């Protein structure tokens, strides 16, 4: 009945996972280790990286020392000075030289490290222009785009890098991240698997692979990976919740409950987790456990989340636990929080439904009297008033009173129809009321309106049966009318 609750939990979990993984990628680019590797990322690989001259090689050696000492600004100044002197020598006797694309690439790295992204991009583009198969230039350009959240451009850069032979776990992981962001989970999974094969200890690649699996509904595999991650860090609440979401997608609600209870025992469960736990317990028919979870959720909240608390109370009542719902309503009333007029109406309406479930007819009447006095035009109040008159009329032995109650019910149903929020239930209830009175022809328009507002197979079947009954009723009335007309003709002849 409350599948939407589970689907919402899944959506929130998946969204949070994507956001968290994006943060992980950005954090990787900011680590000192990555900065040193990135700025110093240059080596001679035939065919895919340009050659350097002997003077440039000597300069690279000096730059590497500065990189290792994190003296990136000194390295930048030294490199710029070398480029200027080479291209425009101060000694008129020297012939201007040509700088290797490799040196332009290294300069781009230094600009990137200093977060001067526009200058870095120009340097990388220039290095690639001079040497189109410059693999590391494409790789680092991809990192640059990731830092700027330009996923489309990063994907193209990493793809080109891979076609040129790049297969490092970091690049494959970044490629997986790009595919995941582009809603291509199959490609993302394959990229993450390659990253994982080379670097199985990386939490990031396992996390990304699990997300890719979830997007393909490969929930069992995703749950297994989350299990591995949980063993590595049992205090990571989000991992527990993501595995829980995978369990819910597989309808493994017992496992989901176990996860949530584990979080509860570790004092990591928050209000939302406990409300979800309560919903799951209700789905399993465990009202007392659900009430305990809901009550704990209320206690954890710094301020009363009345919407959620009332929803929990309503769910308890709908599932057949009105006493537990009443206990939760009592907790809400005693919370000390001041309720707004609208919140007070919702509380009274929920209390009314509980009283009706407990067959406390007199109490239902008292609550309605208070509601109709304070909120005479509220659509929900009008609907509940109609239901009360409807139900009361069925047990009224006095014919005249029964007609009066029935008329009040129809009047209030008609008023409730005018509001979008109650139109469906009001049309359906009035239609059913007329069917009980054997007025199927009158009932059909209301039932058809209810079906138009909210489609369901069971309602469609019900309306179809009533339509057939109405057709028979019309045929009978037409025949009776014809017989009456014939009888009148015969009487006149005599």
N, C-alpha and C positions, 0 to 999 in steps of 0.2 A: 504493500500500500504506500509505503514511504520510500519508494525507489528513488524519487527525486532527491531525497536527502543524501543517499549514497552517491548519486551521480554528481551532486554538488561537491561532496567531499573529494571525489576523484578529480574534478576539474580544478579545484583549489590546489590540490596536491601537485598535479602536473604543472600548473602555472608557476607554483612556487619553485618547483624543481628547475624549470627553464630559467627563471630569474637567478636562482642560486648558481647554476652552472655558468651563466653569463658572468656573474661576479667572480667565479673561480678563474675563468679565462683571463679577465682583466687583471686579477691579482697575480697571476703567473707572470704577466708582462712587467710587473712592477718589482719583482724580487731582485735583490742584488746579484744573485747567481745568473739569472736570465740576462740582466743588463750587461754583465761582463761577457757572457757567451755571445750575446747579440752584437755588442759593439766590436768585439774582437773576432767576429765570424768572418774570417777570410783565410782561405788556403788555396793552393793551386791544384785544380782538378782539370785535366786536359779535356777539351771539347765543351765543357760547361762553365768554365771560369776563365777570365782573361789572364794572360801572362803579365808579369810585372818586370820592370827593369831591375838591374842590380841596385841602383840607388834607392828605388822604391822598396825593394826587399829589405834593405838596411833600415829604411824609415819604418817599415812595418814592425821590425824587431823592436825599435825604440818605442813605438806606439803600444806594443803589447805589454811592455813594462809598465807604462802609464795606465793601461787598462787594468792590469792586475792590482794596481794601487788605487783604483777608482778615481784617478785624476783625469776625468774625461774632458774637462775644459782645457787643461794643459795639452791634452792630445789633440783637441780640435784646433787650438791655436797653432801647434806645431805643424799639423797637416795643412791648414790653410796657408801658412807661410811658405811651405814647400811648394804647394800648387802655384801660388802667385810667382814665386821665384822661378819655377820651371817654365811657366807659360809666358811670363814677362820678366826675364832676368834683369837685375839691376846693373849687371856688368854688360856694357854694350858689346863686348867682344863675344859674349855667349849667344848661341843660337837658341831661340825659343823652342822648347820641347813640347811633346804631347803627353798628357797625363793618361795613365792606364785607367780604363773603366773601373778597375779594382779600387783605385784610390778615391774615385768619386763615390763608389759604393760605401767605403769605410766612412767617408764624410757624412753620407746619408745616415749611417748608423749612429754617428755622434749627434746629429741633429735630432734623430728620433729619441735618443736617450735623454736629451734636454727638452723633450716634448715640443720641439719646433717642427710640427708635423708637415706644414706646407713646404718648408725647405727640405725636409727629409724626402718627401714624395718627389720633388723635383730632382733631387740627387739620384734616387733609385731609378726614376724614369730615364734620366740621362745615361746612367750606367747601362740600362737595358737597351737604350737606343744605340749605344756604341757597341754593345755585345749582346745581341738578341737572345743567346742561349745562356744567359747569366742566371743560373739556377738559384743561387743564394739571394740574388737581388729580388727575384720573384717571391722567394720565401719571406724575406724580411718586409717586402712590400705588403704581403698578406698580413703579417703581424701589425704593421702600421694601420691597415684598414680595420683590423679587429679592435685596436685601441680607440679608433674613431667610431666604432659600431657600424661600419660600412660593410655589412655582411656580404652583399652581392659582389662588391669589388674584391673582398678578401677571398671569396670562393674561387673567383677566376684566377687570382694570383696563385693560390695554393694548387689549383688544378694544373696550371702551367708548370709549377715547380715539380709536381709529382710526375708529369709526363717527361720531365727532364731527368728523372731518376731519384727524386727526393723520397725517402721512406722512413725518416726519423719518427719516433713515436709522438713527439710534440706536434710535428706538422700533420701527421695522420689524425691526431686528436683534434687539432684545430679544424681540419677539413671536416671531421665528424660533426663538430659544433656548427659549422656553417650549413651543412646539409640538414641538421636538426632544425636550425632556425628557418630553413627554407621549406620545412614540412616534407622532407624526403628521408623518412626514417630508415628505409632499407639501405640507402647509400650511407647514411650516418652510422648504422650498425656495422657495416663492413669496414668503414674507416676506423671506428673505435676498436673493432676486433684486432685490426692490424697494429694499432697503437698498444693494445693490451698484450698482444703476443710478445712484443719487444720489451714492454715496461709493465709487467703484471702487478707491480706494487703500487702503481699510481691509482689513487682514489678517484681522480678526476675522470680517467678513461672508463672506469667501472661505472661511475655515476652517469656519464653520458651514454654508455651502452645500455644501461637500464632504462634510461629515458627513451632511447630509440626503440627498444623492445616494447615498452608500454604503448608507444604510438602505433605499433603494429598489432596491438592486442596479444602480444606474446607475454602474457601476464605471469605465467609460471616461471619462465626464464628470468623475467625482471625481478620477481619475488626472490628467486634464488640468489641473484646478484646482490640485492639489498640485504639478504641474510648474511652474505660474506662481509659486506660493508658494516653491518651492525656488530658483527663479532669483532671487527677492528676498532669500533668506537661505539660502545653500548650507550653512551650518554648523548648521542646525537639523536635528538627527538625526531627531526625531520626524516631521518632514514626509517625509523619505525613507522611513521605515518605514511611514507611512500610505499612501504611494503604492505601496510594495511590497505591502502587504496588498491594495490594489485590484488590482494585477497578478495576485496569487495567486488572487483570486476569479474572474479572467478566464482562469485557467490560462496566463497569460503568464509562464511560469517563467523564461525567458531574461531578460526585462526585470527580474524580481525579483532574479535573480542579479546582474545588472549593477548594480542599486541597492546591493545588499549589498556587492559588491566595491568600489564607489565609497566607501562608508562605511569599508570596511576600509583603502583607500588613504589616506583622510583621517584615519586613526587614531581614528575615531569609533565603530567597531563594538565592541560589548561581547560578553560570553560568549554571551548568548542569541542575538544576531544571527548570530554565527559558527556556532553549532549549527544554526540554521535554514539558513544557507548550506550547511553540510555535508549536511543532509537533502536540499536541493534538488539538490546535485551528485550525490548517490546516486540520486535519482529520474531524473537524466539519464544514469546509468551511468558517472559519472566518479569512481571510487573514490579515486584518488590525490588529486584536488582536495578530495574530502570529508574524507579523512584529514588533509590540511593544515589545513582549516578547524577540524576537531574539535581537533587538536593545539594550534592557536593559542588556541582557546577555553579549553582546560585551562591553558595558560600565562598567560592573562589573569586567570584566577580567583585571588583572593587565597588562597582555600582550595579544596582539591579538591572539586568537586561530583561525588562518586562516582556518584550516581544518574544524572546526565546523561552522565557519561563512560562508564559501563557501557551505558547505553542506546545511545550512539553506537557503541560497539564491537559491540553486538548487531546494530544496523542494518547496519553494514558487513558483518558475516558473513551476515546474511539476504539482502543484495543480491548476494552472491557474491564478496565481497572478504575472505576469511578471513585472508590474509597481512596486509592493512592493519589488520584487527581485532586480530590478534596484536600488531602494532606498537603499537597504541593501548593494549592491555592492558599491554604492557611499560612504556609511559610511566606508566601508573597505578601499577604496582608500584614504579617508581623515583622517584615523586613525593615520597617521604619521609613522606607522611601515614600516620598510624596508623589501621588499619582496625578497625572493630568486628567482633565475631564474625559478625553477620548480613551486614555488608558483605563480609567475607572469603568467606562462602559464595556470595554473588552473583558475586563476581569469579571464583571457581573454576568456578561453573556456566557463566559466559560463556566462560571459557577452555576448558571441556569441549566446548562447542558448536563452538568454533573448531577444536579438535583433531579432532572428528568430521567437520567439513567438509573437513579436510585428510587424511582417512582415516588418522589416526594412532591406530589401534585400541588399541595397547598403552598409549599415553599417556592415552587416554580411561579405560582401566581403572585406571590409577594414580591419576588425579584422583578417580574414583568411589570407589576404595578409601579414600582420605583423607577424602572427604566422608561416606561412610557410617559411618566410624569416629567422626568428630567430631559428626555430625548424623544419627543413624540414623532419626529420626522426621520430618525435614524433608520436606514434601510434594514440593517441587521435586526434591530429591535422590532420593526414591523413584521419581518419574516418570522421571528420567534413568537411574536404575539399571534400570528396566523396559525402557526403550528400548534400553539397551546389551545386555541379555540377549536381547531380541527380535532385534536386528540380528545379534548374534553367532550366534544359533541358525540363522539362514538359511544361513550358510556352513559350518556344522559337518557334516563328512561322516559322523561316527560317529552312528549312529541313537540309541544310548542317551544320549550326551552332548547330542544335539540335543533330545531329550525333556526332559532335565533343565534345560537352558537355557530352553526354552519354558515349562516349569513355573515357573521363577523369574520369568520375565517376567510371566506371568499373576498370580502372587502379588503382585508389586510394583505392577502396574497396579491391582489390587484395593485395595491399601493407599492408593495415590495418589487413588483415587476418593473417599475419605472427606474429603478437603480441598476446600473450595469453589474454591480457586484453581487446582487441577489436575484437578478432576472431569471437565471437558469433554474435555481432551486424553487423560486416562486411559481414559475410556469409548470415545472414538473409536479410539484406538490398539489397545485390546484387541479391539474389534469388527472392525477391519481385520485383525488377526492371526488371528482365528477364521475370517474369510472366506478368507484365504490357505490355511488348513488345510481348506477346503471344509466348514466347520461353520457354514453360513449360518443355520440355525435358532438355534444358540447365540449367534451374532453379533448378531441383530436387537435384542434388548433393550438391549444396550450402545450400539448405533448410534442407536436411538430416544431413549435418554437423552441422548446427546451432542447430538442435534438439538433436544431440548427445552431444553437449556442454552444453545445458541447457534444461532440460525436462520441458514441460508444456502441459497441456491438450489442451489448445486453439491452440498452435503451432502444436501439433500432429494432430489435426483435419485439420488444414490448409494444412499441408504437405500431408496429406492423399488425400485431394481434388486435390492438384496440381499433385500428382502421378497419380491419375485417369485421369486427363486431359492430362498428358504427355503420358499415355498409349493410349489414343484416338488419340493424335497427331501422335504417332508412327505408329498406325494402319493405319491412313489416309495417312501418307507418304509412308508406305510400299505398300498400295494399288495404290497410284499414281505412284510409281516406277514400280510396276508390270504392270500397264496400259501403261506406257511409253515404257517399254520393249516389250510388245505385239505389240504396234503401230510400233515400229522400225522393228520388225520381219515382220509385214505385209507389210511395205514399201519396204523391201528388196525383198520380193517375187514378188512384182510388177516390 
